[in-house]
Amino acid sequence: MNRTDRTPTKKILISGASIAGPALALWLGRCGHEVTVVERATSFREGGGAVDYRGSVHREVLERMGVLETLRGLDTGMGEQAVLDESGRELLRLPASFMSGELEVTRGDLARTLYEASLPFADYVFGDSVRSLTEHATGVTVEFEHGETREFDLVVGADGIHSTTRRLAFGPEEQFRRDSGWFFATFSTEAPKALGLRDSGVLWNDPGRMVGIGNTLGEDGAMLVFHAPELTYDHRNVAAQKELVLRHFADAGWEVPAVLRSVPDASDFYFDSLSQIVMDRWSHGRIVLLGDAAWAPAPGGMGNGLAVVGAYVLAGELATAPDHRTAFARYEERMRPYVAKCQKQGAGAGRFLAPVTGKQLKQRNRAYRMLCRRTMRGFFEWLTTRTAEAIDLPAYGLPTVDRPIRPVISQS
Ligand SMILES: Cc1cc2nc3c(=O)[nH]c(=O)nc-3n(C[C@H](O)[C@H](O)[C@H](O)COP(=O)(O)OP(=O)(O)OC[C@H]3O[C@@H](n4cnc5c(N)ncnc54)[C@H](O)[C@@H]3O)c2cc1C
């Protein structure tokens, strides 16, 4: 007997175990599918800066996933952030809601919460990667770098901005990646004592560079942003990325040299370009993309919100459509306008975080001052929340049980 699209239980492979992958694994597992998640890293990946959620759509999805309360318990509690000039003099203070939304957690805490919530519903394979995908009438034959070749009904690429699934199914990354010319790095550090940070942060700039240092939950972390339009880098070579960052900040003043001392030994160092992924379709036959692999919006474009909302919509459409083709088409139709709005918001992130000239820096600080006025705060919050809420969330009726439903797979 051949398995058909109407067979309720499918074997589904998800590539990538960060935010989008585990969020989808949770939903698909709850719906009764047999889910395998393959992650290139040899173990669960910690690290990353703070990520925030805002508005009723994010709240609703996290609630339906059953992780909202856990995440609330992990809220960073970040307070004000002081904006400094080149010499370290304080210019203004950004209110907590400006940068941290309604709920702010570290990316590591978010990923771990989703991973743990999805564990009963999915088999995780660490330290492997898809090597080839061959689609045929009834499924996809998947070759792995290390594991045995396996058959799946559907394959989901949730493997980030440098997605291997996307390269195999749609072609080289360069066709889809739009670089802004800015780069960012995050890593744990020890904040200089003189800053006296406690549940607060500072943002230092000189033209084309930003160093943010924050303290939350008793830990110090740094985020560095810089403008280097000609820069090329190897996204897999962390040692070379560390060198790049050290070189670009080597002559920076203030407390930057102290922050840079953490770079060589930082085990959670994360580096990438502020880039967006723009594609005219996210599915190809039985292969579909989700999260940054499909639509990376760049920081500020709510990539984490898009990842969990996208996972919910994809699972919901698969549960309610007559076949995967219809489900993928409906998923695209529903997500595209939302993604476009988030990408529009993320497009200016580099320019805003690390303005290139002294004049642009002054203009940015004037904009900060204006947005900080009590009368304008509500407007700014309304603006960002409006983007986060720019999608109608169907009910779908997906199961919200907290125990695994292990399906019996009927073999073809
Ligand atoms: C360790 C880490 C730290 C991050 N820190 C920040 C940050 O500070 N600020 C920020 O704005 N964004 C950060 N990001 C990106 C952020 O998580 C995403 O922009 C967003 O959450 C969307 O998530 P995603 O799951 O679609 O993609 P990602 O979070 O990028 O996850 C992709 C996952 O796929 C895995 N992967 C890649 N290639 C393969 C492969 N061939 N086979 C199997 N698995 C593969 C990766 O290891 C990763 O776990 C970070 C990502 C990671 C992985």
The ligand as a MOL file (V3000), in Angstrom:
LIG
                    3D

  0  0  0     0  0            999 V3000
M  V30 BEGIN CTAB
M  V30 COUNTS 53 58 0 0 0
M  V30 BEGIN ATOM
M  V30 1 C 23.6130 29.8560 18.7300 0
M  V30 2 C 22.7630 30.9280 18.0940 0
M  V30 3 C 22.7970 32.2300 18.6150 0
M  V30 4 C 22.0230 33.2290 18.0190 0
M  V30 5 N 22.0820 34.5050 18.5450 0
M  V30 6 C 21.3490 35.4800 18.0070 0
M  V30 7 C 21.3830 36.8180 18.5370 0
M  V30 8 O 22.0810 37.1070 19.4960 0
M  V30 9 N 20.6290 37.7740 17.9430 0
M  V30 10 C 19.8390 37.4790 16.8730 0
M  V30 11 O 19.1760 38.3770 16.3660 0
M  V30 12 N 19.7720 36.2350 16.3510 0
M  V30 13 C 20.5140 35.2380 16.8810 0
M  V30 14 N 20.4630 33.9730 16.3470 0
M  V30 15 C 19.5610 33.7260 15.2080 0
M  V30 16 C 18.1380 33.5640 15.7050 0
M  V30 17 O 18.0390 32.4270 16.5310 0
M  V30 18 C 17.2250 33.4380 14.4860 0
M  V30 19 O 17.3290 34.6380 13.7560 0
M  V30 20 C 15.7300 33.2770 14.7760 0
M  V30 21 O 15.4570 32.8640 16.0610 0
M  V30 22 C 15.0760 32.2760 13.8130 0
M  V30 23 O 15.4070 30.9640 14.2320 0
M  V30 24 P 15.6260 29.7350 13.2610 0
M  V30 25 O 15.3970 28.5390 14.1120 0
M  V30 26 O 14.8510 29.9070 12.0230 0
M  V30 27 O 17.1640 29.8350 12.8100 0
M  V30 28 P 18.4830 29.7210 13.6790 0
M  V30 29 O 18.2560 30.1970 15.0580 0
M  V30 30 O 19.5670 30.3430 12.9080 0
M  V30 31 O 18.7340 28.1400 13.7730 0
M  V30 32 C 19.1740 27.3230 12.7340 0
M  V30 33 C 19.6290 26.0050 13.3370 0
M  V30 34 O 19.9400 25.1100 12.2820 0
M  V30 35 C 21.1850 24.5030 12.5530 0
M  V30 36 N 21.7910 24.1220 11.2840 0
M  V30 37 C 22.4440 24.8760 10.3970 0
M  V30 38 N 22.8220 24.1420 9.3320 0
M  V30 39 C 22.3800 22.8960 9.5610 0
M  V30 40 C 22.4350 21.6900 8.8280 0
M  V30 41 N 23.0540 21.6210 7.6380 0
M  V30 42 N 21.8720 20.5800 9.3410 0
M  V30 43 C 21.2580 20.6160 10.5510 0
M  V30 44 N 21.1780 21.7300 11.2930 0
M  V30 45 C 21.7180 22.8580 10.7970 0
M  V30 46 C 21.9540 25.5410 13.3300 0
M  V30 47 O 23.0040 24.9700 14.0720 0
M  V30 48 C 20.8650 26.1190 14.2100 0
M  V30 49 O 20.6930 25.3650 15.3730 0
M  V30 50 C 21.2100 32.9320 16.8950 0
M  V30 51 C 21.1680 31.6340 16.3920 0
M  V30 52 C 21.9310 30.6260 16.9670 0
M  V30 53 C 21.8690 29.2250 16.3950 0
M  V30 END ATOM
M  V30 BEGIN BOND
M  V30 1 1 1 2
M  V30 2 1 2 3
M  V30 3 2 2 52
M  V30 4 2 3 4
M  V30 5 1 4 5
M  V30 6 1 4 50
M  V30 7 2 5 6
M  V30 8 1 6 7
M  V30 9 1 6 13
M  V30 10 2 7 8
M  V30 11 1 7 9
M  V30 12 1 9 10
M  V30 13 2 10 11
M  V30 14 1 10 12
M  V30 15 2 12 13
M  V30 16 1 13 14
M  V30 17 1 14 15
M  V30 18 1 14 50
M  V30 19 1 15 16
M  V30 20 1 16 17
M  V30 21 1 16 18
M  V30 22 1 18 19
M  V30 23 1 18 20
M  V30 24 1 20 21
M  V30 25 1 20 22
M  V30 26 1 22 23
M  V30 27 1 23 24
M  V30 28 2 24 25
M  V30 29 1 24 26
M  V30 30 1 24 27
M  V30 31 1 27 28
M  V30 32 2 28 29
M  V30 33 1 28 30
M  V30 34 1 28 31
M  V30 35 1 31 32
M  V30 36 1 32 33
M  V30 37 1 33 34
M  V30 38 1 33 48
M  V30 39 1 34 35
M  V30 40 1 35 36
M  V30 41 1 35 46
M  V30 42 1 36 37
M  V30 43 1 36 45
M  V30 44 2 37 38
M  V30 45 1 38 39
M  V30 46 1 39 40
M  V30 47 2 39 45
M  V30 48 1 40 41
M  V30 49 2 40 42
M  V30 50 1 42 43
M  V30 51 2 43 44
M  V30 52 1 44 45
M  V30 53 1 46 47
M  V30 54 1 46 48
M  V30 55 1 48 49
M  V30 56 2 50 51
M  V30 57 1 51 52
M  V30 58 1 52 53
M  V30 END BOND
M  V30 END CTAB
M  END
